[in-house]
Amino acid sequence: MRQHFAPTCLAIALSCYAAIAAAQPAPAPVTGQSGAAAPAQGDGLSSTPAGAGGAAQGGASGAAPAGAASAAQAGTAAPPAAGAKPANAPGHDEFFWLGEINKATAVINTDEGLLDKSMAPRLAAAVAKVIQDGNQPGGKRPSTVITFEPLLIKAGGLDVTLLHAGRSSQDMHATYRAAILRDKLLELADQLNATSTTLVNLAAKHVDTIVPNYTNGVAAQPNSYGHYLLGHAAALDRDAQRIRETYARVDRSPMGTTVLNGTSWPLDRKRMADYLGFGKLVDNAYDASQISSMDEPVEVASIVTSVALHTGSFIEDIMTQYAESRPWILLQEGGGNTYVSSAMPQKRNPGLLNSTRSDASTAITLAMGPIIQTHNITPGMPDPKDVEQNSAMVDSAIKALKKWDRVMKALVISPDRALEELNSDWTASQELADLLMRKYKLPFREGHHFASEVVEYARQNNIKPLDFKYADARRIYAEVVKDSKYPQELPMSEAEFRASLDPVAIVKSRATSGGPQPAEMQRMLKEARERLSAQAAWVKERRAYIDDALGRLDKDFNRLVASAAPAK
């Protein structure tokens, strides 16, 4: 059975890929702000702008013409500017990036003297026509170099293959895969930030809501529900950090590395990267399409896994309450949150919790795909590189986060019921041992023994914390310390004994950094909001950088198209 585990997991993952991908709408075009400064590449949030990055060189400056001029193609109407798209044009898919690569190649190689300047406008016009046709409803949008090129040849003749100097499917496909995965990471970062914002806002609302927290599945200590939520927000912040760190490695251009060891053509890789919105180059030509392009989906899979695990953990903590006869936290009934059992009228099943948990499980399943597919294959194999599969993997994490957001907005919390549960059990008993050690220097283990005996006696006699007699506490203490060197009478007063069992007082009296006491909660809320703001700014900055780069490419490419000699 063991030897069949990997193929079975792979089959599950791929079937989930197919099901999810089939349901995905075409990605929305990325929109940004033209003229934005290009932020310095890195994984932090405090980077400062590094300038406009890769401004067009040699003959590619100045304002673009208002429209594209006539193409020097007999019997062919002049194509519109390459940047002009129908309102419903598809997004940044493989076809889009193949078009951008061809546009950048035409501009750069013309400026570098690698392409005959008298021929370049005609070849650029052919590229523009293929892009224009593909942007029409029902237009052909091939996703590989070998299926894109015939359209170029049809539009511009065999001469158009002069654009293929020093290029290969290897580096071109690696480039669009990185560009698409880069966009998906920004989509994931957006939703992660939205869900985290809901989490932090909910935490601010429940700073003073005292609830039981659980360890090993058992009620353990009282805590602020807001503090608990900020703990989950901290976990999602680590996921945000992982996205930024991974983005820096994905945001590197493989273009110009050709197959695996570069080319004899003196290609300007840096300018190509700038036009396509990449922050850096993949330095090693072998790494570019043979190793790095396999690493990237695996690394993204680790982020998807982490997001899904955090989602599932939160959901399951709520789910346990549905097994209680009097829960202190539930979903608002109706509205797609719950549904009535078909047979048992009293039941309100938490459908939203179930579907969110299922979505998180699907995300983990899909995240296994790139890992299993990359295992035990030689460098450069295509197995883990599929754009549709890797996009579906990221989309599954986004879907789980959206559902988690819905869950938090549907929560109904009863502070009174939570406090009642705390006061019906002995979740505050550790404070007895802590107080005896902190104020009266009784060793913790001795105080712990006393508190444990108090709990044991109370449970045997069905006594709740608020009803426990001080006289019984004194008697139990004396029995515990008998014949020891420690004070033989309980040193804490009755008032201290009562206060040490008060869940609200315990939470407010915490003194350590990162605790649930009011001052620390305000500090952590402030810092959490600052991180969310910085993350939102980072996403906006990265998108603006890409949009600015592509906008510059459009201007310079349209200028090249328009430079064609008028047809005679």
Secondary structure, DSSP 8 states (H G I E B T S, - for coil): -GGGHHHHHHHHHHHHHHHHHHH----------TT---B--SSSS---B--S-S---SS--S---SS----S-TT------TT---TT---S-HHHHHHHHHHHHHHHHHHTTSS-TTTHHHHHHHHHHHHHHHTSTT-----SHHHHHHHHHHHH-GGGGGGGTT--HHHHHHHHHHHHHHHHHHHHHHHHHHHHHHHHHHHHHTTT-EEEEEETTEEEEEEEHHHHHHHHHHHHHHHHHHHHHHHHHHSEE-TT-TTTT--SS---HHHHHHHTT-SEE--SHHHHHHTHHHHHHHHHHHHHHHHHHHHHHHHHHHHGGGGSSS-SEEE-SSTTS-EE-SS-TT-EE-HHHHHHHHHHHHHHHHHHHHHHHHTT--TT-SGGG-HHHHHHHHHHHHHHHHHHHHHHHHEEE-HHHHHHHHHHTTTTTHHHHHHHHHHH---HHHHHHHHHHHHHHHHHTT--GGG--HHHHHHHHHHHHTTSSS-SS--S-HHHHHHTT-HHHHHHT--STTSSSHHHHHHHHHHHHHHHHHHHHHHHHHHHHHHHHHHHHHHHHHHHHHTS----
